Amino acid sequence: MNKNIKLASKFTIEDYEQMEKDLNKEGIANFVFKRLSERYLVPLESVNPPKLRHGFALMANACLLIETYESFIKGWKDTAAKERHPFDSFFKREEGFKDFKYEGRNFYKDVRCGILHQGETKGGWKITRKEDAPIFNRSEKTINASKFFEELRVSLESYRELLINSEWDDLIWENCRKKISFIIENCE
């Protein structure tokens, strides 16, 4: 296998393997953060002016990021056959998404699948970017894509800190390393 394959812009397979050998928690945590943020957050955050960031593009990337992030948390190879489970666990765990705590199934079906498969939400869900709108208005089934996206960055930063502050043999690290091994396996 080519050890120079980049797993993130500044991290190769060889870099990761050396960090793992050195038990370099901070280095690996920064690598995971870099991989996820540069693929899902940075491309849309760099759109200027921010009013040009379309809510559907924000939410499509958000859905992809949630599934990928949950794969790291759970140590999953992929999310195939997991259906709404990544969204259920994400919304129940992440403080910034507490308003969605009981919406995993509907969010998966009507927002995630709607946007990613039909390019539209279903079931009466709406996407907004209005500054004064809350992250979620349950009665109107409206999601503020800008605030949702901002909270994803907070979740990702919290995950990086959790990795840095956890013990190497904790489940959070075991699952993270398992996911990274699946990523490397996919490079072959």
C-alpha positions in Angstrom: 0.0 0.0 0.0 1.1 3.5 -0.8 1.7 5.1 2.7 1.8 8.6 1.1 -2.0 8.6 0.4 -3.5 11.6 2.1 -6.2 11.0 4.6 -6.5 14.7 5.1 -4.7 17.6 3.5 -1.7 17.4 5.8 -1.9 13.8 7.0 -0.8 10.7 5.1 -1.3 7.1 6.1 2.3 7.1 7.1 1.7 10.1 9.4 -1.3 8.5 11.0 0.6 5.2 11.6 3.5 7.1 13.2 1.1 9.1 15.5 -0.7 5.8 16.5 2.7 4.2 17.3 3.6 7.2 19.4 0.2 7.3 21.1 -0.1 10.9 19.9 -3.7 11.6 20.9 -3.5 15.3 20.0 -2.1 14.7 16.6 -4.7 12.1 15.7 -7.5 14.2 17.2 -6.3 17.1 15.0 -6.1 14.8 12.0 -9.7 13.6 12.5 -10.9 17.2 13.0 -9.0 18.3 9.9 -10.4 15.5 7.8 -14.0 16.2 8.7 -13.9 19.9 8.8 -12.1 20.4 5.5 -14.5 18.0 3.7 -17.8 19.2 5.1 -17.5 22.5 6.8 -14.7 24.6 5.2 -16.0 24.4 1.6 -19.3 26.1 2.6 -17.8 28.4 5.3 -15.5 29.9 2.6 -18.5 31.0 0.5 -18.5 34.8 0.7 -20.7 36.6 1.4 -22.4 34.2 3.7 -25.8 35.0 2.2 -24.7 33.0 -0.8 -24.5 29.8 1.3 -27.7 28.0 0.2 -29.6 26.3 3.1 -30.0 23.0 1.1 -26.2 22.8 0.4 -25.5 23.5 4.1 -28.0 20.8 5.2 -26.7 18.2 2.6 -23.2 18.6 3.9 -24.5 18.5 7.5 -26.2 15.2 6.9 -23.1 13.7 5.3 -21.0 15.0 8.2 -23.4 13.6 10.9 -23.2 10.1 9.4 -19.4 10.3 9.1 -19.0 11.7 12.6 -21.2 9.0 14.0 -19.0 6.4 12.2 -16.1 7.7 14.2 -18.0 7.7 17.5 -19.4 4.2 17.0 -16.4 2.7 15.1 -18.6 1.8 12.2 -17.1 0.8 8.8 -20.0 2.6 7.1 -23.6 3.6 7.8 -25.2 1.2 5.3 -28.2 -0.5 6.9 -28.0 1.9 9.9 -30.9 4.0 8.6 -31.9 6.7 11.1 -29.6 5.4 13.9 -26.8 7.9 13.3 -29.2 10.7 13.6 -31.0 9.3 16.7 -27.7 8.9 18.6 -26.3 12.2 17.3 -29.3 14.3 18.3 -29.6 12.6 21.7 -26.0 13.0 22.6 -25.1 16.5 21.2 -26.1 19.4 23.4 -26.5 21.9 20.6 -29.0 19.7 18.9 -31.3 18.9 21.9 -34.3 20.4 20.1 -34.0 17.5 17.6 -33.7 14.8 20.4 -36.9 13.0 19.3 -36.7 13.8 15.6 -34.1 11.3 14.4 -36.5 9.2 12.4 -38.3 12.1 10.8 -35.2 14.0 10.2 -33.6 11.0 8.5 -36.6 10.2 6.3 -37.8 13.7 5.5 -34.7 15.9 5.6 -31.6 13.7 5.0 -33.2 11.3 2.4 -35.3 14.1 0.9 -32.4 16.4 0.3 -29.9 13.7 -0.7 -32.2 11.7 -3.0 -34.7 14.2 -4.3 -33.1 17.6 -3.7 -36.0 18.7 -1.5 -37.3 18.2 2.0 -40.4 16.1 2.5 -43.1 15.8 5.2 -43.6 19.5 5.5 -40.0 20.2 6.7 -38.6 23.6 5.7 -35.1 25.1 5.6 -34.4 28.7 6.5 -31.4 30.9 7.1 -33.2 33.8 8.7 -31.0 35.2 11.5 -33.8 35.5 14.0 -35.1 31.9 13.4 -34.2 29.3 16.1 -32.2 26.3 15.1 -35.5 24.3 15.1 -39.1 25.4 15.2 -41.0 22.2 16.0 -44.5 23.5 15.3 -43.5 24.8 11.8 -40.9 22.0 11.2 -38.3 24.6 10.2 -34.6 24.2 10.5 -32.2 27.1 10.5 -29.5 25.7 8.3 -26.9 28.4 9.3 -27.3 27.7 13.0 -27.4 24.0 12.4 -24.2 24.2 10.5 -22.5 26.4 13.2 -23.5 23.8 15.8 -21.9 21.1 13.8 -18.5 22.9 14.1 -19.0 23.1 17.8 -19.7 19.3 18.0 -16.7 18.6 15.9 -14.5 20.8 18.1 -15.9 19.1 21.2 -15.1 15.7 19.7 -11.5 16.8 19.1 -11.2 17.9 22.8 -12.9 14.7 24.0 -10.3 12.6 22.1 -7.4 14.7 23.5 -8.7 14.4 27.1 -9.7 10.7 27.0 -7.4 7.8 27.8 -5.9 5.9 24.8 -7.8 2.7 25.7 -11.2 4.4 26.3 -14.0 3.3 24.0 -14.0 6.6 22.2 -10.4 6.0 21.1 -11.0 2.4 20.3 -13.9 3.3 18.0 -12.0 6.2 16.4 -9.0 4.0 15.6 -11.3 1.3 14.3 -12.9 3.8 11.9 -9.5 5.1 10.7 -8.5 1.5 10.0 -11.6 1.1 7.8 -10.6 4.3 6.0 -7.1 3.0 5.4 -8.5 -0.3 4.3 -10.6 1.5 1.7 -7.4 3.1 0.3 -6.1 -0.2 -0.9 
